[in-house]
Amino acid sequence: MSWTPLHHRLHQTLHHRELLPKSASVLIAVSGGQDSLCLGQLLRDLQPKWDWNLAIAHCDHNWTLDAGLAEHVEAIAQSWNLPYYFQLAVNLKETEGAARTWRYQVLTQMAQENGFEIVVTGHTQSDRAETLLYNLVRGAGSNGLTALGWSRPLTANIALVRPLLNVTRQETAQFCQERNLPIWDDPYNKKLKYARNRIRQELIPYLETHFHPQAAKSLAKTAEILRAEAEYLQEVSEHWYKEAVSQSSTGNYQLDRTVVRHIPLALQRRVIQQLIRQSLNHSPNFEQIEELVGLLTAPNRSQSQPLVRGAIALVSGNYLILQIKMDA
């Protein structure tokens, strides 16, 4: 094996961020595309230094144009001398969201059933820029703009890790070419009916041509900065949530308005968001959060519009109470 700058960068990233501990059992999600092949080859090359237990997982959407893909990935796993796990979808809706949700469910199940503590995917710096743009135009907050992070829990015992977030798609393509890796040319990546394909093929090239030649890299850096700030805000808001929120004798969640009334607006919004999620198992939109923020200083007996399943927020003295209407 020739040690390339990409090997060195990944090796340093893993040390610095502590993403893949030595001797960990790691399930590599391989789609057949250049990014996942690049990741798989890099981890195989680094395996002697880290002593990982590696295996390949492939999730077949079972869409018409995917014929032959599973066999292609299985052949790669065999050539790498790695165990291969495979799942075929049944009647999976041909949408980005449905496919993504199904893949993570399957990868989690595969990891649980076969004793893997980490699932890795080949998401790159380029994916991070695209995700930021995708969520930005849909009106996401800072959490949405930083959704593609280095790691997140899939279960209490299994983590999802993305080790290539400082590597561009151009770099993974070059690596695959240099190593003669058999990239699967996915025809679905060319379909402009998918929003992420339009961002990748039309929007980012336009930005790089007309605004900044390194637009994608700059967007990815912005996502990294925002993520650190969002994690800090979340940590602080969790403190205030614990200080302000309790359950009444009737079981309703209640927020002490005097505790959060004078904290910064960004923290008020996060406390309210967490309150609704915890009490109603519902992810509120911006308008719902803003309405409840307004109730922090509203007169007694003020109340919100219905939130979900007949629930309302009601001002009762110093408290903002989330309750289910009896006639709901």
Secondary structure, DSSP 8 states (H G I E B T S, - for coil): ----HHHHHHHHHHHHHT-S-TT-EEEEE--SSHHHHHHHHHHHHHHHHH--EEEEEEEE---GGGTTHHHHHHHHHHHTT--EEEEE-SS--SSHHHHHHHHHHHHHHHHHHHT-SEEE---BHHHHHHHHHHHHHTT--HHHHT-S-SEEESSSS-EEE-TBTTS-HHHHHHHHHHHT------GGGG-TTSHHHHIIIIIHHHHHHHT-TTHHHHHHHHHHHHHHHHHHHHHHHHHHHHHHEEE-TTS-EEEEHHHHTTS-HHHHHHHHHHHHHHHHS----HHHHHHHHHGGG--TT-B----STTEEEEEETTEEEEEE-TT-
